[in-house]
Amino acid sequence: MAANARFEGHIVQGHVDGVATFSSVEPKGNSRILSFKVPGHLSKYISGKGSIAVNGISLTVINVNGAKFTVGIIPYTWENTTISRLNLGDKVNIEVDIIAKYLERLAKNVKKTY
Protein backbone atom coordinates (compact mmCIF):
# COMPACT_ATOMS: atom_id res chain seq x y z
CA MET A 1 0.00 0.00 0.00
CA ALA A 2 1.37 3.39 -0.91
CA ALA A 3 1.91 5.86 1.93
CA ASN A 4 -0.61 8.27 0.40
CA ALA A 5 -3.27 5.59 -0.18
CA ARG A 6 -6.47 5.31 1.80
CA PHE A 7 -6.26 2.64 4.47
CA GLU A 8 -9.15 0.19 4.41
CA GLY A 9 -9.34 -3.06 6.32
CA HIS A 10 -7.58 -4.66 9.24
CA ILE A 11 -4.00 -4.48 10.41
CA VAL A 12 -2.83 -8.08 10.44
CA GLN A 13 0.81 -9.01 10.94
CA GLY A 14 0.71 -12.78 10.61
CA HIS A 15 1.69 -13.45 14.22
CA VAL A 16 0.03 -16.04 16.42
CA ASP A 17 -0.92 -14.70 19.84
CA GLY A 18 -2.61 -17.86 21.05
CA VAL A 19 -4.98 -20.69 20.34
CA ALA A 20 -8.78 -20.62 20.51
CA THR A 21 -11.39 -23.38 20.30
CA PHE A 22 -14.12 -23.39 17.65
CA SER A 23 -17.32 -23.75 19.67
CA SER A 24 -20.36 -23.21 17.41
CA VAL A 25 -21.70 -22.29 14.00
CA GLU A 26 -25.15 -20.82 13.37
CA PRO A 27 -26.67 -20.04 9.97
CA LYS A 28 -27.85 -16.45 9.54
CA GLY A 29 -29.38 -15.66 6.16
CA ASN A 30 -26.79 -16.64 3.57
CA SER A 31 -23.97 -16.22 6.09
CA ARG A 32 -22.78 -18.02 9.21
CA ILE A 33 -21.99 -16.86 12.73
CA LEU A 34 -19.01 -18.70 14.23
CA SER A 35 -18.14 -18.70 17.93
CA PHE A 36 -14.74 -19.26 19.48
CA LYS A 37 -13.43 -19.48 23.03
CA VAL A 38 -10.05 -17.86 23.74
CA PRO A 39 -7.74 -18.08 26.73
CA GLY A 40 -8.68 -15.41 29.27
CA HIS A 41 -5.48 -13.41 28.83
CA LEU A 42 -6.35 -12.74 25.16
CA SER A 43 -9.99 -11.72 25.62
CA LYS A 44 -9.03 -8.23 26.78
CA TYR A 45 -7.68 -7.49 23.29
CA ILE A 46 -10.91 -8.41 21.50
CA SER A 47 -13.72 -5.92 20.98
CA GLY A 48 -16.92 -5.85 18.99
CA LYS A 49 -16.43 -4.47 15.48
CA GLY A 50 -12.69 -4.88 16.00
CA SER A 51 -10.44 -7.14 13.99
CA ILE A 52 -9.13 -10.61 14.69
CA ALA A 53 -7.33 -13.17 12.57
CA VAL A 54 -8.46 -16.79 12.82
CA ASN A 55 -5.98 -19.17 11.17
CA GLY A 56 -4.64 -16.16 9.28
CA ILE A 57 -8.06 -15.07 8.00
CA SER A 58 -8.74 -11.45 8.92
CA LEU A 59 -12.27 -11.12 10.29
CA THR A 60 -14.47 -8.57 12.05
CA VAL A 61 -15.63 -9.43 15.56
CA ILE A 62 -19.39 -9.24 16.03
CA ASN A 63 -19.65 -9.77 19.77
CA VAL A 64 -17.48 -10.54 22.79
CA ASN A 65 -18.77 -12.13 25.97
CA GLY A 66 -16.00 -12.95 28.43
CA ALA A 67 -13.69 -15.43 26.75
CA LYS A 68 -16.06 -16.07 23.83
CA PHE A 69 -16.30 -14.07 20.62
CA THR A 70 -18.27 -14.37 17.41
CA VAL A 71 -17.47 -13.52 13.81
CA GLY A 72 -19.67 -13.43 10.72
CA ILE A 73 -18.64 -15.43 7.68
CA ILE A 74 -20.05 -14.30 4.35
CA PRO A 75 -20.45 -16.84 1.52
CA TYR A 76 -17.31 -15.66 -0.30
CA THR A 77 -15.13 -16.20 2.79
CA TRP A 78 -16.78 -19.56 3.49
CA GLU A 79 -16.11 -20.78 -0.05
CA ASN A 80 -12.63 -19.33 -0.56
CA THR A 81 -10.85 -19.94 2.76
CA THR A 82 -10.20 -22.92 5.02
CA ILE A 83 -12.74 -21.71 7.59
CA SER A 84 -15.41 -24.03 6.13
CA ARG A 85 -13.25 -27.06 7.03
CA LEU A 86 -13.40 -26.40 10.78
CA ASN A 87 -15.08 -28.94 13.04
CA LEU A 88 -16.51 -28.13 16.46
CA GLY A 89 -13.76 -28.37 19.06
CA ASP A 90 -10.96 -27.66 16.57
CA LYS A 91 -8.11 -25.47 17.76
CA VAL A 92 -7.36 -22.37 15.68
CA ASN A 93 -4.55 -19.84 15.73
CA ILE A 94 -5.59 -16.38 16.85
CA GLU A 95 -3.99 -13.00 16.20
CA VAL A 96 -5.61 -10.30 18.31
CA ASP A 97 -5.77 -6.61 17.48
CA ILE A 98 -2.25 -5.12 17.43
CA ILE A 99 -3.57 -1.65 18.26
CA ALA A 100 -5.06 -2.96 21.53
CA LYS A 101 -1.69 -4.48 22.44
CA TYR A 102 0.13 -1.22 21.66
CA LEU A 103 -2.35 0.78 23.73
CA GLU A 104 -1.92 -1.56 26.69
CA ARG A 105 1.86 -1.20 26.53
CA LEU A 106 1.63 2.57 26.19
CA ALA A 107 -0.73 2.80 29.17
CA LYS A 108 1.65 0.73 31.32
CA ASN A 109 4.58 2.97 30.35
CA VAL A 110 2.60 6.15 31.08
CA LYS A 111 1.74 4.86 34.57
CA LYS A 112 5.44 4.26 35.28
CA THR A 113 6.34 7.87 34.49
CA TYR A 114 3.83 9.41 36.93
C-alpha positions as CSV (number, residue, x, y, z in Angstrom):
1,M,0.0,0.0,0.0
2,A,1.4,3.4,-0.9
3,A,1.9,5.9,1.9
4,N,-0.6,8.3,0.4
5,A,-3.3,5.6,-0.2
6,R,-6.5,5.3,1.8
7,F,-6.3,2.6,4.5
8,E,-9.2,0.2,4.4
9,G,-9.3,-3.1,6.3
10,H,-7.6,-4.7,9.2
11,I,-4.0,-4.5,10.4
12,V,-2.8,-8.1,10.4
13,Q,0.8,-9.0,10.9
14,G,0.7,-12.8,10.6
15,H,1.7,-13.4,14.2
16,V,0.0,-16.0,16.4
17,D,-0.9,-14.7,19.8
18,G,-2.6,-17.9,21.0
19,V,-5.0,-20.7,20.3
20,A,-8.8,-20.6,20.5
21,T,-11.4,-23.4,20.3
22,F,-14.1,-23.4,17.7
23,S,-17.3,-23.8,19.7
24,S,-20.4,-23.2,17.4
25,V,-21.7,-22.3,14.0
26,E,-25.2,-20.8,13.4
27,P,-26.7,-20.0,10.0
28,K,-27.9,-16.4,9.5
29,G,-29.4,-15.7,6.2
30,N,-26.8,-16.6,3.6
31,S,-24.0,-16.2,6.1
32,R,-22.8,-18.0,9.2
33,I,-22.0,-16.9,12.7
34,L,-19.0,-18.7,14.2
35,S,-18.1,-18.7,17.9
36,F,-14.7,-19.3,19.5
37,K,-13.4,-19.5,23.0
38,V,-10.1,-17.9,23.7
39,P,-7.7,-18.1,26.7
40,G,-8.7,-15.4,29.3
41,H,-5.5,-13.4,28.8
42,L,-6.3,-12.7,25.2
43,S,-10.0,-11.7,25.6
44,K,-9.0,-8.2,26.8
45,Y,-7.7,-7.5,23.3
46,I,-10.9,-8.4,21.5
47,S,-13.7,-5.9,21.0
48,G,-16.9,-5.9,19.0
49,K,-16.4,-4.5,15.5
50,G,-12.7,-4.9,16.0
51,S,-10.4,-7.1,14.0
52,I,-9.1,-10.6,14.7
53,A,-7.3,-13.2,12.6
54,V,-8.5,-16.8,12.8
55,N,-6.0,-19.2,11.2
56,G,-4.6,-16.2,9.3
57,I,-8.1,-15.1,8.0
58,S,-8.7,-11.4,8.9
59,L,-12.3,-11.1,10.3
60,T,-14.5,-8.6,12.1
61,V,-15.6,-9.4,15.6
62,I,-19.4,-9.2,16.0
63,N,-19.6,-9.8,19.8
64,V,-17.5,-10.5,22.8
65,N,-18.8,-12.1,26.0
66,G,-16.0,-12.9,28.4
67,A,-13.7,-15.4,26.8
68,K,-16.1,-16.1,23.8
69,F,-16.3,-14.1,20.6
70,T,-18.3,-14.4,17.4
71,V,-17.5,-13.5,13.8
72,G,-19.7,-13.4,10.7
73,I,-18.6,-15.4,7.7
74,I,-20.1,-14.3,4.3
75,P,-20.4,-16.8,1.5
76,Y,-17.3,-15.7,-0.3
77,T,-15.1,-16.2,2.8
78,W,-16.8,-19.6,3.5
79,E,-16.1,-20.8,-0.1
80,N,-12.6,-19.3,-0.6
81,T,-10.8,-19.9,2.8
82,T,-10.2,-22.9,5.0
83,I,-12.7,-21.7,7.6
84,S,-15.4,-24.0,6.1
85,R,-13.3,-27.1,7.0
86,L,-13.4,-26.4,10.8
87,N,-15.1,-28.9,13.0
88,L,-16.5,-28.1,16.5
89,G,-13.8,-28.4,19.1
90,D,-11.0,-27.7,16.6
91,K,-8.1,-25.5,17.8
92,V,-7.4,-22.4,15.7
93,N,-4.5,-19.8,15.7
94,I,-5.6,-16.4,16.9
95,E,-4.0,-13.0,16.2
96,V,-5.6,-10.3,18.3
97,D,-5.8,-6.6,17.5
98,I,-2.3,-5.1,17.4
99,I,-3.6,-1.6,18.3
100,A,-5.1,-3.0,21.5
101,K,-1.7,-4.5,22.4
102,Y,0.1,-1.2,21.7
103,L,-2.4,0.8,23.7
104,E,-1.9,-1.6,26.7
105,R,1.9,-1.2,26.5
106,L,1.6,2.6,26.2
107,A,-0.7,2.8,29.2
108,K,1.7,0.7,31.3
109,N,4.6,3.0,30.4
110,V,2.6,6.2,31.1
111,K,1.7,4.9,34.6
112,K,5.4,4.3,35.3
113,T,6.3,7.9,34.5
114,Y,3.8,9.4,36.9
